[in-house]
C-alpha cells in the first residue's frame, strides 16, 4: 500500500512539474493542480496510512488514526479549489486581452517548417 501511494505521489508530482514548464496558461494551471494533489496525498500519507482505526481518541481505543493530516488536507483542498478558480479567471481575462494563451503573452516560436 505504501509503495503504491509513493508511486502515485511521484507520478502526480512529475506530471505537475512537467505541465508547469509548458508555455500555455491552461497547462500551467493543470500542472499546479496536479502538484497540489501530490502535496495533499503526501501530507495525508505522513499521518501513517491506517485502515480500520478510529479517527478520534476514545476511552478503550488503543490504535487510532491521526486526525491532523486529514484536517490539513481538507483545508488544502478548499484553498486549492479557490486558487484554481482564480487562476482560471485570470487566464481567461489574459486570453481576452492579449488574444493568446501563451504564458509570455505572445505566440511561441514554431518548431519545424511553416
N, C-alpha and C positions, 0 to 999 in steps of 0.2 A: 504494500500500500504506500509506504513512504517513498519507494523508488518511483512508482507511478506518479505520485504528487510532485517529486523533484523533476521528473522529465516534463510533466505538464507545465510547471513553472518556468523551466528553461525554454521550452518551445514558445510559450507566450511572450516571455521577455525578449527572445531573439527576434520573433516576428514583429514585436512592438518597436524595437530599436531599428530594424530594417525599414519599417514603414515610416519612422520618424525622419529618416535620412532621405526620403523621397522628395522630389521638388514640388509636389502638388499638395494643396491645403487639405483635401479630403483624406489623402493617405497619411498626412501628418496627424490629423485628428484621430483617425482609426488606430494609428500606432500608439498614440498617447493613451487611448482607451485600452488597448491590449496590454500595455505596460502597467496601467493601473490595476487591471485584472490580475496580472502576475504578482504585483506587490500585495494585493489583497489575499491571494492564495498563500503567499509567503508568510504574511502576518498570521493568517489562520493556522498554518501548519506549525508555527512557533509555539502555539498553545498545546502541543502534543496531540496528535490525532488519536482520538479515543472513541470507540464505538460502544454504545450501550451504557454509558456512565451518566450519572445525574449532573445537570448543568449548574445546580445550586447546592451549596453545602447544607446538609440537613443532619440532624442528630441520627446516629446509627449508620450513616453512609461513609464507607471507608474510602472509596475511589470516586472522584468527581472530575468533571471537565472544567478547565479554566474558563470563566466567562469573560475575562478581559479581552482576549483576542477577538472573540465574537462581537463584542460591543465596538471595538475599534474598526473591524471590518464593516459592520453595519453603518457606522458613521462615514467611513471612507466611500462606501457605495453611494450614499446620498450626495456627498461632496463631489464625487467624480461624475455623477449624473448631471448636477448643476454646471460643472465645469465644461462638460461635453456640450450641453445645450448652449452655453455662452459662446464656446468656440465655433459651433456651427452657425450661430447668428453672425458672428464676426466674419466667418468665411464667406457667407452669402453676401454680406454687405461689401466685402472687399472684391468679390467677384463682380458685383453690380457696378462698383466704382471703377475698377480697372479693366474689366472685360476679360480677365484671365484668372484661372485658379492656380497660377504659379505662385510659389511662396515669395519670390522676389518681385512679383508684380508684372513680369514680362514673360514671354514665351521662352522656354528653354531651347538651347541650340538643338537642331535636329541631327540625328545620327544617320549617316549614310547619304546617298544621293537623293536629290529632291525630285 
